[in-house]
Amino acid sequence: DTCGQVLLGSGLTVLSHPLMYIKVLIQVGHEPLPPSLGRNLFGRQVYQLPGLFAYAKHIIKIDGKAGLFNGLAPRLCAGTIGTLVHSRVLQRCQDAGKYEVSGTSQKAEEGSLQHVVNETTKEMIARSCATIVTHPFHVITLRCMVQFIGRETKYSGVFDSIVTVYKNEGVLGFFAGLIPRLLGDVLSLWICNMLAHLINTYAIDDSMSHTGEIKNCSQAVTGFFASMLTYPFVLVSNLMAVNDCGLAGGLPPYASIYPTWVDCWRHLSLEGNMSRGNSLFFRKLPVGKTYAIDQKRFF
């Protein structure tokens, strides 16, 4: 099962990598293309920033199609190691839970609130361990991507990047942005599972047909809702991972130098940028917004 998960995860990682690459550049605030006049969902004319496909064409024009996969190697390392760690830790938690149950002769009924809390706690521990272990690769991935802005080659490979981070920032450099990422993962997991439990318990009748499919659908919907609520943590984590790392994308005018992730959160909140990069298609141009790429103000 673990081998299959690694192969499936690697395949999905390769397919989704260009989307993550473009999302990260947008999160940092890189806007290389001018806004264009388009129409919103209601048919009104509005100025829009370039979306996924226009941004992808811009990257291909500069770096070719292979340029869409900058940072893929460390991301694959993170995915593979993360899957192995998550599987091993979750199995240990399951075994520990079985031992406790056999010792106390008590077991939470499946579908009950206590059962959901127990399973969510085990999943939280497994995810947190995997996140902590793989975060150094996540940091390297983001920095390989952000190099596109200043055309740097400071992070050229997994092993060279590890040496570069350690030489310039020490061990702590590998864990830049870890706290908001962990908080976002934990909150997203608990919100998703608790909401799904409430819906499955009070909104779905077991006598209904296709109950299993409906419950799976509710889990997916609550997962999407939870990811939207916790997106600011993802944004702040990614910005802190490249903050003041010697790359153009982590320095003014693209980004301020944030002493802590809380300062980054406050700055984005004051600017109204807590959802920057959340959408890759309908990107409405904020009124009076200044972009670092050319310091022009669009209205």
Secondary structure as the mmCIF struct_conf table of DSSP 4:
data_model
#
loop_
_struct_conf.conf_type_id
_struct_conf.id
_struct_conf.beg_label_comp_id
_struct_conf.beg_label_asym_id
_struct_conf.beg_label_seq_id
_struct_conf.end_label_comp_id
_struct_conf.end_label_asym_id
_struct_conf.end_label_seq_id
HELX_RH_AL_P HELX_RH_AL_P1 THR A 2 VAL A 28
TURN_TY1_P TURN_TY1_P1 GLY A 29 GLY A 29
BEND BEND1 LEU A 33 LEU A 33
STRN STRN1 SER A 36 ARG A 39
TURN_TY1_P TURN_TY1_P2 LEU A 41 PHE A 42
BEND BEND2 GLY A 43 GLY A 43
STRN STRN2 GLN A 45 GLN A 48
HELX_RH_AL_P HELX_RH_AL_P2 LEU A 52 ASP A 63
HELX_RH_3T_P HELX_RH_3T_P1 LYS A 65 PHE A 69
TURN_TY1_P TURN_TY1_P3 ASN A 70 GLY A 71
HELX_RH_AL_P HELX_RH_AL_P3 LEU A 72 THR A 104
TURN_TY1_P TURN_TY1_P4 SER A 105 SER A 105
HELX_LH_PP_P HELX_LH_PP_P1 ALA A 108 GLU A 109
TURN_TY1_P TURN_TY1_P5 GLU A 110 GLY A 111
BEND BEND3 SER A 112 SER A 112
HELX_RH_AL_P HELX_RH_AL_P4 LEU A 113 GLY A 150
TURN_TY1_P TURN_TY1_P6 ARG A 151 ARG A 151
BEND BEND4 LYS A 154 LYS A 154
BEND BEND5 GLY A 157 GLY A 157
HELX_RH_AL_P HELX_RH_AL_P5 VAL A 158 GLU A 169
HELX_RH_3T_P HELX_RH_3T_P2 VAL A 171 PHE A 175
TURN_TY1_P TURN_TY1_P7 ALA A 176 GLY A 177
HELX_RH_AL_P HELX_RH_AL_P6 LEU A 178 TYR A 202
TURN_TY1_P TURN_TY1_P8 ALA A 203 ALA A 203
TURN_TY1_P TURN_TY1_P9 ASP A 206 SER A 207
BEND BEND6 MET A 208 MET A 208
TURN_TY1_P TURN_TY1_P10 SER A 209 HIS A 210
HELX_RH_AL_P HELX_RH_AL_P7 THR A 211 LEU A 229
TURN_TY1_P TURN_TY1_P11 THR A 230 THR A 230
HELX_RH_AL_P HELX_RH_AL_P8 TYR A 231 VAL A 242
TURN_TY1_P TURN_TY1_P12 ASN A 243 ASP A 244
BEND BEND7 CYS A 245 LEU A 247
HELX_RH_3T_P HELX_RH_3T_P3 ALA A 248 GLY A 250
BEND BEND8 LEU A 251 LEU A 251
TURN_TY1_P TURN_TY1_P13 PRO A 252 TYR A 254
BEND BEND9 ALA A 255 ALA A 255
BEND BEND10 PRO A 259 THR A 260
HELX_RH_AL_P HELX_RH_AL_P9 TRP A 261 GLU A 271
TURN_TY1_P TURN_TY1_P14 GLY A 272 GLY A 272
TURN_TY1_P TURN_TY1_P15 MET A 274 GLY A 277
BEND BEND11 ASN A 278 ASN A 278
BEND BEND12 LEU A 280 PHE A 281
STRN STRN3 LYS A 284 LYS A 284
HELX_LH_PP_P HELX_LH_PP_P2 LEU A 285 PRO A 286
TURN_TY1_P TURN_TY1_P16 VAL A 287 GLY A 288
STRN STRN4 THR A 290 THR A 290
TURN_TY1_P TURN_TY1_P17 ALA A 292 ASP A 294
STRN STRN5 ARG A 297 ARG A 297
#
